Amino acid sequence: MLREKVENLLQEAFEENNSLFLIELNVNDSNHITVVIDGDKGVSVNDCIAVSRKIEHNLDREEEDFSLDVSSAGVSAPLEMPRQYQKNIGRTLAVTTVKGEKIEGELAAFENEKLTLKWKTREPKPVGKGKVTVSKEAVLPLEDVKEAKVIITF
């Protein structure tokens, strides 16, 4: 019952700020509520505070005692939702496919549950000695992606 109340309150919070969306919601046996959110334009501390207050101020501690953690998806966390792929177009991803293949490339597009990765690699020349830089592209259906993480560069 507590989970249902929290889901409804989260829905209201996301209607108030429609750039935010839910990544994960857990409510354990001791009523510890963990909420992980992300946003189309990132997540600020104030966004986490607003979502936390929306939940905390609308639940009655006299009815059910609970603890609450609201956080943003971490930088090193894998992408979970299609909306996260959309917001990371143009960034470099490290993708592992369900077949175990590893691809690192720029997320060039995300449409119809498919991601397009582009990268450059050095390959031997077709004729003669030496190597040549070749542009590569892969289009992967989301169901073929086991894990995708954004590569942070400084």
N, C-alpha and C positions, 0 to 999 in steps of 0.2 A: 504494500500500500504506500509506503514511504517513497519507493522508487517512482511510482506513478505520479505522486505529487511533485516530485523533483522534475520529472520529465515535462509536466505541464508548465512548471515555473520556468524551466529552460526555454521552452517554446515561446513563452511570453518575452523573455529576455532577448531572444534572437529576433523576435518581431520588432522590438524596440531598436535593436542594432542589427540590421540584416546582413552586415558584412561578416558577422561572427557565425560560427557553426560548431557543432559538437563532434568531437573525435572519440571521446570515451566517457562513459558514465558507469561507475561501480558503486553499489551500496552493499556493504558486507553485513554479516550477522549482528555485529555490534553497532549498526547504524552509522558507520563511518562512510561518508559520501565523498567520492573522488570524482571530480569533473575535469576533463581535459578539453580545452577549446582551441580553435584556430580561427583565423580571420583572413578575408581576401586581401586586406592591407596590413596583415600582421596583427598581433595582439599586444596591447599596452597593459601596464599594471592597472590603469583605471578601468580597462575592459574587464579584467579579472575581478576587480573590486565590485563593479556594477553587477556582474553575474552572481558573485558571492552574496551580495546584499539582497538581490532579488530572491534568492533561495532562503537565506537566513531570516529575513524579515517577514517571510510569508509562511514559515513553518512554526508550529507551536511546540516549544520545548517542554511544556507541561504535558502535552499529548505523547510525544516521543522525544527522548533525548538523542542527540546526534552530534557528530563532529563533521566538519566540512573543509575540504581542500579544493580550491579552484586554481588551475594552472593552465599555461599555454603549452602547446605541443613543443617539445624541445627541438633544438637545432639539429641534433643528431638522431632524432626519432625518425623511423621510416614513414614514408607517406602512406596514409591509410585510405583517404577519401578522394574521389575524382576531383572534387573542388580544390584539393591541395595541389594536384597536378596542374590544374588550370592557372593557379596563382604563381606557379614556379616556372612558367614558360620563359625561356631565355637563360635559365640557370643550368649548371652542370649537375647531372645525376649519375649515381653509381647504381646500376640496375642488375639484379640477379634474377634470371628467369627460372621457371619451375624445372627446366631441364638442367640447371646448374651453370648456364652460360653467364658470364659477367661482361657487361657493356658499360662503358663510361662515355657519356656524350652530352651535348647540349639538348635540352628538351625544346625542340623546335615547334611542336604543335601537340595539342591534345584535343581530339575530336572523336565523337562516337565511341567512347571507351577505348580508344587506341592512342598510344603515345608514339611520337616520332622523335627519334634521337639522331643527332648528326655529330660526327666527329671526323678528325683527320688522323691518318696513320701513315707510317713509312713502310713501303713494300718494295721488294726487289723489282728493278726495271724488267719489262717484258723481254727486252733485247739488250744485251750488253751488261756491263758491271754497274754497281751502284744501286741506289734506292731513289724512289720518287714518292712525293707526298700525294696521297690519294684521299679524296673525300668519301666518307661512307655514310650510309643512312640505314636505320632499322625502324620498321613500324611494328610495334608490339601491341597485341590486344591486352587489356588490363588483366584478364584472367591468366595470361602467360607470365605475369610479373609476380615473382615470389616476394621480392623486397626492392624498394627504391628509396634511396637517401639522397638528399641534396648535399653536394660537395661544397664546403665553405672554403673560399680562397681569400687570402688577405693581400 
